[in-house]
Amino acid sequence: MEELYYLSSKINTFEKDMVQKTSMRLLLPLQVNPIGEGDISHISWQIDKPLLPLTQLVKAEVLSINLITQLIDDLSTLEEVLEHHLLDYRNINFAPDAIYYDNAHNHFKFCYLPVEYSNKEILLESLIYYLVNRNETSIQLEQLKNLPNTPKSISTWFYQNIKSQKQSKWFDRFRPKEIENTKQKLSASITKHPSCTSMLMDKANPQKFYKLYFDNNVVGRDDTSNVQLLEDSISRKHCAIFIENASFKIKDLESTNGTWLNGAPLNGSESLVNGDIIQLGEKEFIFIR
């Protein structure tokens, strides 16, 4: 295990407790330990060895437009999750060496700082400048002058500015020799992202949806799930949505409250078609392909 740490005397107890108690797949596990008898605390994050820091992706020259898009999408998603838990997205540590790529699950992980500090918006803006300056995007620095200041608005802005870019060439470059054995797996997971159209849409809130990036998607409450749903009625590994013979199928993973398809309990695996209603615990989703 590695540790990235931060010392502070202004710990927000509510935020610290919320982050430590809540499983969020996009946040690194947080530990806060008091130092001595004063107010100074040592903040650290659990960083698994397979995780790659953003700075290493830059150094290896594989910071593709797909990876940048993934990072911005993850930030946008994380903003919504944090708002749901009454947390402030601006307390994310936006320093490039504090952002990690999870190759196994094709998403980024971030460090949350439950502390008060200034220049929060400037840090997010600096991250976007960092990403653009270290990639061959067609975005000009002139376009960054009116950059939005929230992850969700930046996500919209970014998609508008990369529409005309050709994305096929971004993985022509290679990684350093010591991690070259992971290239094939990394490339396969990333290249699925731009063309991904299949998703689960929250029936009660159509503006909320979860993309199905992989051939095999585990859906559940666990932070290792490809699609994480933070609902008490949903099991840690509730169901799997996978591709078989060019068709999507769904299978219950022995969940506590069961998986229902179009009002009927799921037995074994069943094929999915556009518009199917999937019920996981007390939550209903619409399958969109």
Number of C-alpha atoms within 10 A of each C-alpha: 8 11 11 12 16 12 16 18 14 13 19 12 10 11 19 19 13 15 21 14 11 13 17 21 22 23 21 23 20 20 15 19 11 14 12 8 7 8 11 15 19 15 21 21 22 16 19 13 9 12 16 18 18 21 16 17 17 17 12 15 18 21 22 24 24 20 22 16 17 20 22 21 21 19 23 19 18 22 19 17 17 16 11 10 12 12 19 17 21 23 19 21 18 21 16 17 13 19 22 26 22 18 18 14 17 20 19 25 24 23 24 26 24 24 15 13 11 9 8 16 14 12 17 22 19 13 15 17 14 14 20 18 13 13 17 12 17 12 15 11 10 8 9 14 9 8 15 17 14 16 22 19 12 20 20 14 15 19 13 10 14 15 9 9 11 11 15 11 9 18 19 10 11 12 18 14 8 7 10 11 11 12 16 9 12 17 16 12 18 20 17 15 18 13 8 13 12 17 18 22 21 18 17 11 10 11 8 13 18 18 16 23 22 20 13 16 19 24 26 25 23 20 19 18 19 25 24 22 23 17 14 10 18 25 22 22 23 26 23 20 22 20 16 11 6 8 10 19 17 24 19 23 18 12 17 15 14 20 25 19 20 13 11 11 13 17 13 9 14 14 15 20 13 12 14 17 22 25 22 25 18 12 14 20 23 21 21 18 15
